Amino acid sequence: MIKKFLILLIISLSIQTVHAMEDCIISSNGRLSDISIEKNDIIDVYPLITVMNEKNTLIVHPLKEGETSFSILKNGKEKVVFKVKVTPSNTFIEDVEGFDIMSLDNPPNIYEYELDIPPEISKE
């Protein structure tokens, strides 16, 4: 009886709430390199490898809640710093001029459109 209780207690303590932190994409018109992260335990930042190998897109993957920053080198000469705040449901990255930042989980609605009403068929 005590063994069963201990096993159930251990299982119930080991189950944790799952948080859905969101990944983000950062893109630019220039080559991005030399990624340096202030706190590696909060986020991971890595380049997106494409067929054309343009190296102008980064993926920001949150690991746990907190605030941190990371820097990159744009076109081999301009150092750019991004401030990041990770919450259980969102990843906030401050806007930086010359960069597009978007969430992978909630892409923007840039394709808003209305459907045309079909023509009426006249009965003759």
C-alpha atoms as a printed R data frame, in Angstrom:
    type eleno elety resid chain resno       x      y       z
1   ATOM     1    CA   MET     A     1   0.000  0.000   0.000
2   ATOM     2    CA   ILE     A     2   2.758  2.421   0.928
3   ATOM     3    CA   LYS     A     3   4.679  1.517  -2.255
4   ATOM     4    CA   LYS     A     4   1.681  2.351  -4.431
5   ATOM     5    CA   PHE     A     5   1.186  5.636  -2.609
6   ATOM     6    CA   LEU     A     6   4.859  6.595  -3.052
7   ATOM     7    CA   ILE     A     7   4.773  5.702  -6.741
8   ATOM     8    CA   LEU     A     8   1.629  7.814  -7.273
9   ATOM     9    CA   LEU     A     9   3.173 10.675  -5.304
10  ATOM    10    CA   ILE     A    10   6.376 10.588  -7.382
11  ATOM    11    CA   ILE     A    11   4.420 10.474 -10.649
12  ATOM    12    CA   SER     A    12   2.149 13.360  -9.627
13  ATOM    13    CA   LEU     A    13   5.130 15.502  -8.569
14  ATOM    14    CA   SER     A    14   7.034 14.801 -11.774
15  ATOM    15    CA   ILE     A    15   4.180 15.932 -14.028
16  ATOM    16    CA   GLN     A    16   4.597 19.627 -14.736
17  ATOM    17    CA   THR     A    17   2.440 22.137 -16.537
18  ATOM    18    CA   VAL     A    18   3.395 22.438 -20.170
19  ATOM    19    CA   HIS     A    19   3.907 26.013 -21.379
20  ATOM    20    CA   ALA     A    20   3.572 26.856 -25.029
21  ATOM    21    CA   MET     A    21   6.345 29.379 -25.527
22  ATOM    22    CA   GLU     A    22   6.426 30.733 -29.057
23  ATOM    23    CA   ASP     A    23   9.324 30.632 -31.494
24  ATOM    24    CA   CYS     A    24  10.088 33.759 -33.515
25  ATOM    25    CA   ILE     A    25  11.786 34.494 -36.835
26  ATOM    26    CA   ILE     A    26  14.015 37.499 -37.442
27  ATOM    27    CA   SER     A    27  14.899 38.364 -41.028
28  ATOM    28    CA   SER     A    28  16.863 41.108 -42.723
29  ATOM    29    CA   ASN     A    29  18.091 42.097 -46.147
30  ATOM    30    CA   GLY     A    30  21.723 41.538 -45.115
31  ATOM    31    CA   ARG     A    31  23.876 38.600 -44.048
32  ATOM    32    CA   LEU     A    32  23.601 37.826 -40.301
33  ATOM    33    CA   SER     A    33  26.502 36.260 -38.405
34  ATOM    34    CA   ASP     A    34  28.355 36.105 -35.060
35  ATOM    35    CA   ILE     A    35  25.421 35.387 -32.727
36  ATOM    36    CA   SER     A    36  26.175 36.145 -29.077
37  ATOM    37    CA   ILE     A    37  23.514 35.423 -26.409
38  ATOM    38    CA   GLU     A    38  23.612 37.060 -22.959
39  ATOM    39    CA   LYS     A    39  21.817 34.206 -21.119
40  ATOM    40    CA   ASN     A    40  21.935 30.887 -23.012
41  ATOM    41    CA   ASP     A    41  19.537 29.229 -20.582
42  ATOM    42    CA   ILE     A    42  16.617 31.521 -21.589
43  ATOM    43    CA   ILE     A    43  16.782 31.474 -25.407
44  ATOM    44    CA   ASP     A    44  18.577 29.765 -28.242
45  ATOM    45    CA   VAL     A    45  19.215 31.654 -31.486
46  ATOM    46    CA   TYR     A    46  20.339 29.920 -34.643
47  ATOM    47    CA   PRO     A    47  20.393 30.690 -38.367
48  ATOM    48    CA   LEU     A    48  17.826 29.228 -40.740
49  ATOM    49    CA   ILE     A    49  19.646 27.325 -43.465
50  ATOM    50    CA   THR     A    50  18.036 27.801 -46.872
51  ATOM    51    CA   VAL     A    51  18.713 26.398 -50.338
52  ATOM    52    CA   MET     A    52  20.131 29.733 -51.497
53  ATOM    53    CA   ASN     A    53  22.206 29.933 -48.262
54  ATOM    54    CA   GLU     A    54  21.514 33.661 -47.889
55  ATOM    55    CA   LYS     A    55  22.056 33.566 -44.101
56  ATOM    56    CA   ASN     A    56  19.631 36.430 -43.509
57  ATOM    57    CA   THR     A    57  17.120 34.662 -41.228
58  ATOM    58    CA   LEU     A    58  17.392 33.667 -37.562
59  ATOM    59    CA   ILE     A    59  15.133 31.525 -35.392
60  ATOM    60    CA   VAL     A    60  14.707 32.499 -31.736
61  ATOM    61    CA   HIS     A    61  13.707 29.484 -29.648
62  ATOM    62    CA   PRO     A    62  12.735 30.166 -25.995
63  ATOM    63    CA   LEU     A    63  13.904 27.689 -23.380
64  ATOM    64    CA   LYS     A    64  12.445 29.172 -20.198
65  ATOM    65    CA   GLU     A    65  10.899 32.376 -18.835
66  ATOM    66    CA   GLY     A    66  13.048 35.450 -18.343
67  ATOM    67    CA   GLU     A    67  14.673 38.456 -19.952
68  ATOM    68    CA   THR     A    68  17.862 38.483 -21.969
69  ATOM    69    CA   SER     A    69  19.443 39.987 -25.041
70  ATOM    70    CA   PHE     A    70  21.519 38.806 -27.953
71  ATOM    71    CA   SER     A    71  23.668 40.498 -30.541
72  ATOM    72    CA   ILE     A    72  24.488 39.739 -34.154
73  ATOM    73    CA   LEU     A    73  26.723 41.167 -36.827
74  ATOM    74    CA   LYS     A    74  24.879 42.412 -39.932
75  ATOM    75    CA   ASN     A    75  26.851 42.333 -43.201
76  ATOM    76    CA   GLY     A    76  30.049 41.729 -41.236
77  ATOM    77    CA   LYS     A    77  30.248 45.278 -39.866
78  ATOM    78    CA   GLU     A    78  27.126 46.509 -38.036
79  ATOM    79    CA   LYS     A    79  26.530 45.132 -34.513
80  ATOM    80    CA   VAL     A    80  22.807 44.889 -33.665
81  ATOM    81    CA   VAL     A    81  21.374 44.098 -30.206
82  ATOM    82    CA   PHE     A    82  17.927 42.550 -29.626
83  ATOM    83    CA   LYS     A    83  16.191 42.614 -26.215
84  ATOM    84    CA   VAL     A    84  14.006 39.568 -25.550
85  ATOM    85    CA   LYS     A    85  11.381 38.821 -22.887
86  ATOM    86    CA   VAL     A    86   9.979 35.294 -22.637
87  ATOM    87    CA   THR     A    87   6.692 34.589 -20.836
88  ATOM    88    CA   PRO     A    88   4.824 31.267 -20.634
89  ATOM    89    CA   SER     A    89   2.759 32.101 -23.723
90  ATOM    90    CA   ASN     A    90   4.692 34.793 -25.641
91  ATOM    91    CA   THR     A    91   8.143 35.816 -26.776
92  ATOM    92    CA   PHE     A    92   8.586 39.581 -27.036
93  ATOM    93    CA   ILE     A    93  11.451 40.941 -29.131
94  ATOM    94    CA   GLU     A    94  11.893 44.717 -29.340
95  ATOM    95    CA   ASP     A    95  11.598 46.120 -32.862
96  ATOM    96    CA   VAL     A    96  14.886 47.027 -34.514
97  ATOM    97    CA   GLU     A    97  15.025 49.131 -37.663
98  ATOM    98    CA   GLY     A    98  15.853 47.090 -40.758
99  ATOM    99    CA   PHE     A    99  14.606 43.775 -39.337
100 ATOM   100    CA   ASP     A   100  11.306 41.912 -39.655
101 ATOM   101    CA   ILE     A   101  10.279 40.050 -36.491
102 ATOM   102    CA   MET     A   102   7.341 37.653 -36.493
103 ATOM   103    CA   SER     A   103   6.006 34.780 -34.451
104 ATOM   104    CA   LEU     A   104   5.983 31.299 -35.927
105 ATOM   105    CA   ASP     A   105   2.904 30.413 -33.912
106 ATOM   106    CA   ASN     A   106   0.814 33.459 -34.872
107 ATOM   107    CA   PRO     A   107   1.763 34.647 -38.354
108 ATOM   108    CA   PRO     A   108   0.427 38.060 -39.368
109 ATOM   109    CA   ASN     A   109  -2.794 38.399 -41.374
110 ATOM   110    CA   ILE     A   110  -1.336 40.095 -44.410
111 ATOM   111    CA   TYR     A   111  -3.583 38.199 -46.800
112 ATOM   112    CA   GLU     A   112  -6.904 39.713 -45.824
113 ATOM   113    CA   TYR     A   113  -9.419 39.510 -48.632
114 ATOM   114    CA   GLU     A   114 -13.119 39.215 -49.295
115 ATOM   115    CA   LEU     A   115 -14.745 36.655 -51.513
116 ATOM   116    CA   ASP     A   116 -16.926 37.907 -54.330
117 ATOM   117    CA   ILE     A   117 -20.585 36.944 -54.245
118 ATOM   118    CA   PRO     A   118 -21.331 34.519 -57.078
119 ATOM   119    CA   PRO     A   119 -23.515 35.916 -59.875
120 ATOM   120    CA   GLU     A   120 -27.209 35.228 -59.755
121 ATOM   121    CA   ILE     A   121 -28.558 32.811 -62.338
122 ATOM   122    CA   SER     A   122 -31.652 34.107 -64.050
123 ATOM   123    CA   LYS     A   123 -34.421 31.643 -64.831
124 ATOM   124    CA   GLU     A   124 -35.908 32.177 -68.279
